[in-house]
Amino acid sequence: MKKRKKIFLSLIVFSITNVIYAASVDTIIIYSAAMHKNLKCVIILPDSYSSVNKHFPVVYLLHGYSGNYADWIKKVPSITKCADEFQLIIVCPDGHHHGWYLDSPVDSSMQYESYIGLEVPRHVDSAYRTIADRKERAIAGLSMGGQGALSIAWKHPDIFGAAGSMSGVQNLVPWKNSYELTNVLGDTANNKNFYNYSVVNVVKKRPSQIPVIIFDCGISDPFIETNRLLNKELLEMKIPHDYIERSGGHTWAYWGNSISYQLMFFHKYFEESLSL
């Protein structure tokens, strides 16, 4: 009987320890002055945030088309363990059902580049103990969010030092009649917006500081050719980057596996930046 009590007490202690030292997840509201509205955002703080007086690097993690701010934590709850393991803050903002993380030239209510690229980091830096430096700030996403992460980082290199994409839609032109893109970029007739807002073309204009880049795609993914095209463009421009193709399709099983590699990549980048 005494042995059973000891085992039971050990289990309680183990459970309490796990609760105390587990990442915390919260949903907050971040106002967008660019769009004049409040949007929800998930914040994941590492286990040591409440016990250690230090500042942390941040990874902004974007959802895909038809998703929302809660997708990552619901579909891949293991990202909380990554926040603990790599000691970083993960921020999952809302990019609208089909916002495409662009400042729409045809709809003033869809200004998600400004919101994600400027307003969200500004709020997070003011509300949390972050390392408010581009070298300790990364952005990544899946599908629509992969396109958004690379595009935003390229256009705002003073904000983000690294960027990642999983199954990103790197060329919008072949898909201009799909995924409600016309709501954001306008009618397809004689419209150069689809070309100009595509990551494969955005990267042709070199920023003053080039972000560290990682992107991957499953070989059974419908967007694999857009990623191969981006890889080709970056190689021809001699821009350093990591590009990976794996087995898999456009699925949460693929993204759930991919995100652990990308967060490890960012962790190493943050560590190297701090040592410089």
C-alpha positions in Angstrom: 0.0 0.0 0.0 2.8 2.4 0.9 4.5 1.6 -2.4 1.3 2.5 -4.3 1.1 5.8 -2.4 4.7 6.7 -3.3 4.0 6.0 -7.0 0.8 8.0 -6.9 2.6 11.0 -5.2 5.4 10.7 -7.7 2.9 11.0 -10.6 1.4 14.0 -9.0 4.7 15.7 -8.6 5.6 14.8 -12.2 2.3 16.3 -13.5 2.7 19.5 -11.5 6.2 19.9 -12.7 5.1 19.5 -16.3 2.3 22.2 -15.8 4.7 24.6 -14.2 7.4 24.3 -16.9 5.2 24.0 -19.9 4.7 26.7 -22.5 1.8 29.0 -22.0 -0.8 29.7 -24.7 -3.0 32.7 -24.8 -5.2 34.5 -27.3 -5.0 38.2 -27.4 -6.5 41.1 -29.5 -4.2 43.2 -31.7 -5.7 46.4 -33.2 -4.9 47.2 -36.8 -4.8 50.9 -37.6 -4.4 50.1 -41.3 -7.7 48.2 -41.4 -9.5 49.9 -38.4 -10.4 46.6 -36.7 -9.3 44.2 -33.9 -8.0 40.8 -34.8 -7.2 37.8 -32.6 -3.7 36.4 -32.3 -2.3 33.3 -30.5 0.8 33.9 -28.3 2.9 30.9 -27.2 5.4 31.8 -24.4 8.2 29.3 -23.5 8.2 27.6 -20.2 10.9 29.8 -18.7 9.2 33.1 -19.6 7.5 33.6 -16.2 10.5 32.4 -14.2 13.5 34.0 -15.9 13.9 37.7 -16.5 15.3 37.6 -20.0 14.2 38.6 -23.5 13.4 36.1 -26.2 13.5 35.8 -30.0 10.2 35.6 -31.8 8.9 33.5 -34.7 5.7 34.7 -36.4 3.8 31.8 -37.8 1.2 32.3 -40.5 -1.8 30.1 -41.4 -3.0 29.1 -44.9 -5.9 30.0 -47.1 -9.4 29.5 -45.4 -7.6 29.2 -42.0 -7.3 31.5 -39.1 -5.0 32.5 -36.1 -5.9 29.3 -34.2 -5.0 26.8 -36.9 -1.4 26.1 -35.8 -2.1 25.5 -32.1 -5.2 23.3 -32.9 -3.6 21.3 -35.7 -0.1 21.0 -34.4 -0.2 21.5 -30.6 3.3 20.1 -30.4 4.7 23.6 -31.4 4.4 24.4 -27.7 7.2 21.9 -27.1 9.3 23.6 -29.7 8.8 26.9 -27.9 10.1 25.3 -24.8 13.0 23.4 -26.5 14.2 26.3 -28.5 13.3 29.0 -25.9 11.5 31.3 -28.3 8.1 33.1 -28.5 5.7 31.9 -31.2 3.1 34.4 -32.5 0.2 33.2 -34.7 -1.7 36.3 -36.1 -4.8 36.2 -38.2 -4.4 36.8 -42.0 -8.1 36.5 -42.9 -9.8 33.7 -44.7 -8.2 34.9 -48.0 -6.1 37.9 -47.1 -3.0 36.6 -48.8 -0.9 38.7 -46.5 -0.9 41.5 -49.1 -1.8 45.2 -49.0 -4.6 44.9 -51.5 -4.6 47.5 -54.3 -8.3 47.1 -54.7 -9.7 46.7 -51.2 -8.6 49.0 -48.4 -10.0 46.6 -45.8 -7.4 44.0 -46.8 -4.1 45.4 -45.7 -2.5 42.3 -44.2 1.1 43.1 -45.2 1.1 46.2 -43.1 -0.7 44.5 -40.3 1.5 41.4 -40.1 4.7 43.1 -41.2 4.6 46.2 -39.0 1.6 46.4 -36.6 1.8 43.0 -35.0 5.6 43.0 -34.3 5.3 46.5 -32.9 2.5 45.3 -30.5 4.3 42.1 -29.5 7.6 44.0 -28.8 5.7 46.4 -26.6 3.7 43.8 -24.7 6.3 41.0 -24.2 10.0 40.6 -23.4 11.2 40.1 -26.9 14.6 40.8 -28.4 13.5 43.6 -30.6 16.0 43.2 -33.4 15.6 41.8 -36.9 18.3 39.2 -36.2 16.1 37.8 -33.5 12.8 37.9 -35.5 11.7 35.3 -38.1 8.5 34.7 -40.0 7.1 31.5 -41.6 3.9 30.0 -42.8 2.2 27.3 -44.8 0.6 27.6 -48.3 -0.9 31.1 -48.5 1.1 31.9 -45.4 4.3 30.6 -46.9 3.9 33.0 -49.8 3.1 35.7 -47.3 6.1 35.0 -45.0 8.6 35.2 -47.8 7.0 38.3 -49.4 6.7 40.2 -46.1 10.3 39.4 -45.0 11.6 40.5 -48.4 9.7 43.8 -48.3 10.5 44.4 -44.7 14.1 43.2 -44.1 14.5 45.7 -41.3 11.9 43.8 -39.4 12.6 40.2 -40.2 16.0 38.6 -40.4 14.8 35.2 -41.5 11.9 33.7 -43.3 10.4 30.3 -44.0 7.8 28.8 -46.3 6.0 25.4 -46.2 4.2 24.5 -49.4 4.0 28.1 -50.3 2.2 29.5 -53.4 5.3 31.2 -54.8 3.7 32.1 -58.2 0.2 33.5 -58.1 -0.3 33.7 -61.9 -1.3 30.1 -62.5 -3.8 30.4 -59.7 -5.3 33.8 -60.4 -8.8 32.5 -60.8 -8.6 30.4 -57.6 -8.6 30.9 -53.9 -10.4 34.2 -54.0 -7.3 36.0 -55.3 -9.4 38.3 -57.4 -10.9 39.7 -54.2 -7.5 40.9 -53.2 -5.7 41.7 -56.5 -8.6 42.6 -58.8 -10.0 41.3 -62.0 -7.7 39.0 -64.0 -8.1 40.9 -67.3 -4.9 42.8 -68.2 -3.9 42.8 -64.5 -0.2 42.7 -63.7 -0.9 42.5 -59.9 -0.7 38.7 -60.0 2.7 38.8 -61.5 4.0 41.7 -59.4 2.8 40.2 -56.0 4.2 36.7 -56.7 7.2 35.8 -54.6 9.2 34.5 -57.6 9.1 38.1 -58.9 9.2 40.0 -55.6 12.7 38.5 -55.0 14.0 40.0 -58.2 14.3 43.3 -56.4 17.1 42.9 -53.9 16.5 44.5 -50.5 19.3 46.3 -48.6 19.5 43.3 -46.3 18.6 39.8 -47.6 16.8 37.6 -45.1 18.0 34.1 -44.3 15.6 31.8 -46.2 14.3 28.3 -45.8 11.5 26.8 -47.8 10.2 23.3 -48.6 7.4 21.5 -50.4 6.1 18.0 -50.7 6.7 16.3 -54.1 2.9 15.5 -54.3 1.9 19.1 -53.6 0.1 21.0 -56.3 2.4 24.0 -55.6 5.7 22.1 -56.0 6.5 23.7 -59.4 6.1 27.2 -58.0 8.7 26.3 -55.3 11.0 24.8 -57.9 10.7 28.0 -59.9 11.6 30.1 -56.8 14.6 27.8 -56.1 15.7 28.3 -59.7 15.4 32.1 -59.5 17.3 32.3 -56.2 20.1 30.1 -57.5 20.4 32.2 -60.7 20.6 35.4 -58.5 23.2 33.6 -56.3 21.1 34.3 -53.2 21.9 31.8 -50.4 18.9 29.7 -49.2 17.8 26.3 -48.0 15.4 24.5 -50.3 14.0 21.0 -49.4 11.7 18.6 -51.2 10.1 15.8 -49.2 7.5 13.1 -49.8 4.1 14.4 -48.9 1.3 16.6 -50.2 -0.7 19.7 -49.2 -1.6 18.3 -45.8 -1.4 19.0 -42.0 0.6 15.8 -41.7 3.3 17.3 -43.9 3.2 20.8 -42.2 3.3 19.2 -38.7 6.5 17.5 -39.7 8.0 20.4 -41.5 7.5 23.0 -38.8 9.8 21.3 -36.3 12.6 21.5 -38.9 12.0 25.1 -39.6 11.8 26.1 -36.0 15.1 24.3 -35.4 16.5 26.2 -38.4 15.4 29.6 -36.9 16.8 28.6 -33.4 20.2 28.0 -34.9 20.0 31.3 -36.8 19.1 33.1 -33.6 21.9 31.4 -31.7 24.4 32.4 -34.4 23.2 36.0 -34.4 23.6 36.3 -30.7 27.2 35.0 -30.8 28.3 37.6 -33.4 
